[in-house]
Amino acid sequence: MVASDAPWDYLVIGSGIAGLTFTLGVADSGRVAIVTKDRTDESNSSYAQGGVASVWSPEDSFEAHAEDTIRAGAGLCHEDIVEMVVHEGPARIRELIALGTRFDSHLTGDAVEYDLGREGGHSRRRVLHAGDLTGQEIVRALAVAVRRHPHVQVLENALAVDLLTDRTRAGGAPPTCWGAYVYDRQRGAVRTVRARATALCSGGAGKVYLYTTNPDVATGDGVAIAFRAGAAVGNMEFFQFHPTCLYHPQAKSFLISEALRGEGARLRTQDGSFFMGSYHPDAELAPRDVVARAIDHEMKVHGYECVYLDITHQPPAFLAERFPHILRRCRELGIDITREWIPVVPAAHYMCGGVVTDREGRTGIGRLYAAGEVAMTGLHGANRLASNSLLEALVFGHRAAADARRMLAHDATPPPPMPDWNPGTAVNSDESVVVTQNWDEVRRTMWNFVGIVRSTRRLERARKRIAMLQEEIREYYWDFLVTGDLLELRNIATVAELIVRAALMRRESRGLHYTIDYSERDDLRWRKDTLITPSDS
């Protein structure tokens, strides 16, 4: 762990694609510390199966990619951001290839041609992939480059507690971030890590829900610590539920990629009936919010525990080459996808809202950047287009790094002295069951009352219950020494509060936010972002 008196040029919180991209972008200009909660390769990015969307084929166009993104975003995408991201995508892909990322490809004569997939909401084949473990392959290539760099130190098994800010600036100016308090899991100690620029790249918050495709590290830490420090958050009501998570008692959080539907997989009910054509003209290739609500409706109306995804029409050799990870994992669980339908249910997958940033990844707090799933850049609007998440992480990780590098080159101000962590009179807890119980209650409350289909009554119940839980968590937090579990509980409760508040604010149905009390889209009053700042509390 870093010594408390050793300031860094850059502190990067998170080691997914956004964090690693930012790191490589600044490492030649200063010393970089990466804080990651688990291993470097354990992040939402690593679990991204489908791929990364980018205009790569002469049959595609930037205009088409932008139109697909805007259509999926249900009127809330920031069109200038969409244009910027899709135009910069190919350059970021070429950089990945230069670093050794092995996207699926084949030779045509002497030329390498990359295999392009199609997913829901896309009008063209534009998804570059590495089998069905694309995120893992991109993280591998980036991590190799990061580990080789002499200016970078990776701090594993550590998580940010709170940001270090100067809250007493004259004239009411926004605070400036100078690093973070960081909890070292192995030593059980909190250290003061100072830095001239800090990048939040901490990923999503799927663990705020009971059922999720996300890994255990996805507890919304970046959103929570930024909000506590004074940053604005936006569009938190738009939480994407992936339509097809494997339904099996031994398959924790295992995603069945949307790319299967791109290759012709069809959704069936238990009696074998196809149903998506009744919900959308694009059927299985409709945007994710439509497919997830359709599955949810079929399950509730008929009392099904799951529905089924059928890709048995594809040859076994094709499935083994295109989806080796899914084929292998399903076989381990006794499901042969070459001959059997795959049982699936929707699960919490992606946070479209987050910490509000500008086009350079800057937040409302000085020297603090955000990139990747933790950020609300304006790209996704009310519903993320499939495989745009890795693209966003690459583009904004790159842009934030360029801006931070410029900022530090023109401003040599060192981090000011900051107080060391003060635990006060806190003692070790012998009641960890309180943390476990509250963790479970937050997640069940969110799943039952703030899910795919919502109502004002259910949201109000969730708001009251989460407020009570937060009070219990606050008392526990100050009475006992911090642990990783306690810090994550505190953060998911904050994220849960923000999701509920945003959902209550938006009195319409749009994209991923569907409420039975306001079932229509209202462009006259609600074609705008939902913004929350700490001063609104």
N, C-alpha and C positions, 0 to 999 in steps of 0.2 A: 504493500500500500504506500501511497505517496506521503512523504513527510509534510506536516502541516505548514511548514515555513518555506516550502519550495514552490513559488508561483510558476504557472505555466503560461504559455502564450495562448493556447487553445484547450478548452475542456469540452469533450464530446460525450454526451450522455446517451448511450445506446450504440449497439454495434450491428444494426441491420444495414440494409443497402444505403439508406440515407446517411447514416453515421459514418460508414466506411468511405463513401464517396466524398463526404465533407473532409474527412481526415486526409485522404489522398490529395485533395485539392489545396490543403494548407500546409502539409507536412514539410515541404521544402522551404517554408518561410518562418518556421518556428517550432517550438517543442509542443507536443500534443499528448494529452492524457485522455484515453477512452475509458469511461466507466461502463461496465456491462454487468447485468445482474446475475448472469450465469456464465456460460462459455461464450466466446466471440461468435460462434456459429448458431447460437440459440436465440432466435428472434422470429417475429412474424414473417419477415422476409424469407427466411429459410424454409418456411412451410408453404410458400406460394407455389402451387403446382402448375397452373395453367401457362403462364409466361409473361412476357412484357410486350405491350402493344406499341408498334411504331410503323410509320409509313416506310415500307421497304421494297415493295413491288412496283414495277411500272404500271400495273393495273390499278394501283391505289393512288390516293392523293391526300395532301394535307387538308384540303377542303372536306373530303369525305370523312376523315378521322375526326376533324373538328365538329362536323355535323352530327356524327354518331355520339360523340361525347356530350354535346349540348342537348341532343334529344333525350339521352338517358338522364341527364341532370335536371329535367323537368322544369326548365325555366330559371334556374338559380345559378347556373355556371357563369363565371365571369369570363366573358367572351375573349377579352384581351389575354387573359391567362391561358385559356384553352389554345388560342392561336400560338402563343409563345411556346407552350409545352410541346405541342405536336410538331412544330417546326424544328425545335431543338432535339427532339427524340433521336433521329438517326445518328447525329454526332455522338450522343452519349452511348448508343449501341456500338458504334465503331470503336469507341474507347474500351468498352468491355471486351470486345473481340481481341483488341490489341493486348489486353491484359491476360488473355488466355481463356476467356469464357467459351465453353464448348456448346454452342447452340446446335441443335439438330440440323444437318445439312447433307447435301449429296453433290456429286460432281456431274456437271454437264459439260462434256468435253474437258477443257482445262480449267473451267470456271467453277467456283464453289457457289452453289445456290442454297439458301437457307429455307428450310421447311417452315411454312407459315400456317398457323392454325386460325380458326375462326371461332369466336365465342359469342354469347348472347349480346345483342345490341349492336354488333359490328356488321357493317354492310360489305366488308371485304375481309379476305384472309390477310391478317397483319400481325398475328401474335407469334413472335419468336419464342422458341421453347427448347428446353433440354430435357427430353423425355417428359415425365410428369413431375420433375423435381427442379424446375427452372430457378426458383429462388435460391435453393441450396447451391446450385452450380454458380450463380452469380456471386453469392456470398463467399463461396470458396475462392474464386478468382480474386475478388477484392481483398479478402483476408490475407491471402498469401502476399500480396503487394504491401499491405499495411504492416504485417509482421516483419517484413524485410527492411522496413524503413528505419533508419537509426534515430530519427527524431520522435518516434512514437512509442509510448508505453501503454499497454492494455492492462487495466485493473479489473480482473474477473471477480465474480462473487461479491460485487459491491453495488450499492444502489444509492441514488441521490435522495437525501432527506428533504432539504429545502435549498432554494437558491440564496446565495449571498448577495444582498443588495444594499445600496446606500439609500435608505428611505427618507433621509432628512435633507434632500436637495432644496435649495432656496427657490422661491417663486412657484412652488407647486409643480416643478418639472417632473417628468416620469422618472422612476428609479433607474439605476444602472446596475447591471448584473456583473459580479466579479468572481464568479465561480459557484461552488455549492458545498454544503455539508454532505459528506459521503459516508455511508455506513458500510463498514468492512464486516461481512458475514463471518469470516473465519475468526477474526479477533474480537468480534462483538463490540467494536468501538466506532465512534463517529469522528471523522477527521475533517479538517478545514482545508479544502482544495481551492486555491485561488487561481484565477485565470483572467487574461485580458479580454478574451471573447469566449462565449459559451454557446454551444449548439445543442438544442434539445432534439434528439433523434430517437426517442424512446419507444416509438411504435404505438400500438393501439390499446384497446381496453376490453377485449372480448370477455375477460374473466369477470366483468361486472354482471354478466348473465350466467345462469346456471348451466346452459348448454352452449358451447362455443367451439369453433374450429381452431381457436387460438391456443398457443402454448401457455404454460403457467405464468410466464413472465409478463403477459399482456394485461397489466393492471392499471393502465391509464396514468402512470406516475408523472409523465411529462405535463399532461394537461393539469393535473392537480397541483403540482409544485409551481407551475407558471401562474395559475389562477391565484394561488395564495400569495404570490409575489406581486400581483397587480396587473397581470396581463389579461386582455380580453379573450374570450373564447366565443366561437361561433358555430351555429348549425349543429348543435349537439343532439338534437332530436332525430337526426338522420343517421341511424345506426343500421348498417346493412346486414341482413340475415342471408347467409348463403343458402340457396334452396336445397342443396344436396350434401348433407353430412351423413356418413355411414351410420345406420341404425343397428347397433350390435352392442351387447352388454360389455364386451371386452375391447371395444374400439373407441377409446377415449379421444374425442376431438379429431377424428380422422375425416378429412375432406375428400369428397368425390368431385374431382375437378369439373368445372363447367365445360372444359374442352371435350369431354365425352359427348355432351349435347352438340357441340360444334362438329363432331364426327358422326352425328346422326342418332345418338341415343334418344329414346323416347320415354316419357313418364307414363306409368300405368297405375291404376288402382289395383286392389287385391284381386278383383275379378278379371283383370287383364285389360280393362278399358283404358283407352287413351283419353286424356281430358284437357290438355293444354289448348287445343284448338278452340275450346269454348270460352277461353279467357283472353286470347290475343291472336291476331292474325299470324304472328311469327311463331306461335306455338312454343316449342321448347327453346327457341332462340330469342324469346322476348327478354326485355331487361330483367335483372335479378329481382327487383321489387315485385314485379308482376308474377313471376314464377313462384317466389316464396309465398305470396299471399294466396295464390291458387292452391298450392300444396296445403297450406294452413287451412284453407276453407274446406278442401276435400276431406282432410283428416277430422275436422270438427263436425262437419255435417254427417259424415258416415261413421264416426267413432273409430277411425283407423288409428293405429299406433304409428304407421308409416305409410309411404307410398313406395313405388319401385321404379328404378331406372333400368331400361332394357337396351343393351348394346350388343346383344347376341347375334345381330345380323352381320357384324364385322368379323372377318377371318381371325382366328386365334393368333396367327403370326403377326397381323397388323396390331392387335391389342398388346402383344408382348413387346413389340418395338415402340409403340407410341405411348403406352401407359404401363410400363414395367412395374413401377412402384405400387400403383393401385391394384394391378393384377396379382402381384405377390402378396400384398397385405390382405386382400380379400381371400385369397387361397389359404393363408394362415388361419383365417377365421372360418374356414369351411364354405366359402362362397366362390364358385367358379364362374367368373363374369363372362366367360366365353359361352356358357350354356345356361346360366341362371340370371334372373333379375337381381338387381342390387337394392336392398332395403335402404331408404333414405328419409331423412327429416330435415327441415330447416334448422339452422343454428346461427347464433350471433357470430359475425365474421369480420366486419370492417367498420371503423368509425370515420364517417365522412366529414364530421365536424372536427374541431380541435382549436389549438391556439392560433389566433388570427395573425397572419403574416402579410407582408407585401410581396412584390414580385422578386425581391432579392432574398426572401426568407427572413426578413427582419420582423421582430415582434414589436409591441409597444413598449418594451423594456430595453433600455440602452444596452448594447453589446450582447444581447440575447437573440439568437436565431432559432428557428424551428424548421424542420424538414421531415418529410415522410408522413406517416399516418398520424403523428401527433399534431400536425399542422392543419389549419383550414386556409388553404391557398386560394380557393375559388374555382379550382379545376373541376371538382366533382359535383358541385351543386347539391341537389336533393337526392342524388343516387349515382354512385360510381359506376362508370362503364367498366366492364370486365377487363382486367390486365392493364388498366391505366395506373394502378397503384405503384408498381415498380417503376414505371415511366416517371411518375411524379417524384418519387424518391430520388431517382437519378438526376433529373433536371434541377430540382430545388437543392439537393445536396451540393451539386456543382455550382449553382448560382450563389448560394449562401457562402460557400467557401471563397469564391472570387471576391465577394463583397467584404467578408471578414479580413481577407488578406490585404485588400486595399485600405481598409480602415486602420489596421494595425501598422501598415507601412507609413501612414501619415500622422499617426498618433502614438507616441512612445510612452504614454502614461502607464505606469505600472499599477498593479492592483494595490489598493490601500490596505493597511492593516485591518484584519477582521477578527472579531472575538472567536475564541475557540468554543466548541460546543459545550454548553453548560447543562448537565442533566438535573441540576437542582437537587431536590430531595428524593428523586425517583429511586426506586429499589427494584431488585429482580422480582419478577412476578412468579407466583406459584399457581396462577389461575389462567393458564393459557387456553383453557376451554372457553373463556369469554371471547377470545379472539376468534376461535373456530366457530362458535355459535353465531356471532355477529356477521362473520364472513358469509356463512351459509344463508343467514336471513337477508342480507343485502341482495345476494344473487337470486334467491327465490322470489323476493319481492319484485325485482326487475323482470324476471322471466314471466311471472304471473300477471303483472299489472302494466308493464311497459314494453310489451313484446311487439309482434308483427302487426297486430290489430289492437287499437287502444280506445279508451273512452275517458271522458273527463272524470267520471266517478272513480275509475280505477287509478288514474293518474294522481288524483287527490289522495287516495289511500296510500299510494306509494310515497308521495311527498311527506305525509305525516309520519309514516313508519320510518322512513329514512332519516328524517329530522330527529326522531327519538334515538335511533341507532347512533347518529353522529354525536349526540350529547354523551351517550355512554362511551363512545370511542374517545372523545375529547378527555373525559375524566380519566380513563384508563391510560391514555397517551402521556398525560402529565404525571400520573402517579407511579408509573413503572418505566424501567429502562427500555429503550426501543429495541425491537427485534425486526428482522425482515418481514415476518408475517404481520406484525402490527403496522409497520409502515405501509405495506400494500393494502391492508384493510382500510386504513385512513384514506388512502388514495382512491380506492374503488368506491368508497362512500361519497367522496367529493364528486367523482365523475357521475355516479348515480344521481346525485342531487342536480347536477347540471343538465343531465339528459331529461329528467323529469321537468325541471323548470322550463327548458326550451320547448318541450312537448306541450306543456300547458299554455305557453305563450302563443304558439302557432295554431290559430283557430281555422284550420282548413286541413284538407288531405292533399299531400303532394309528395311524390317520390316515395321515399322510405317511411315517411310519417303518414300513417293512415289512422284516422279516428272516426268512429261511428257517429259521433256527435256533430262533426263537420266533414261530411263525407265527400264534398266537392272541392275542387281546386278553385282558389279565389285569387286571380291575378291582379285584380284591382287593388286589394289591400295587402296581400301577402307575398307579392313577388319581390321579396327582399330577404336578406340574411337575418337570422336570429342571433343577436349579439348580447352577451352577458359580461359585465365587468364586476370585479369585487365591490365596487361602489354601489352596485345595484342591490346588494344583499341587505 
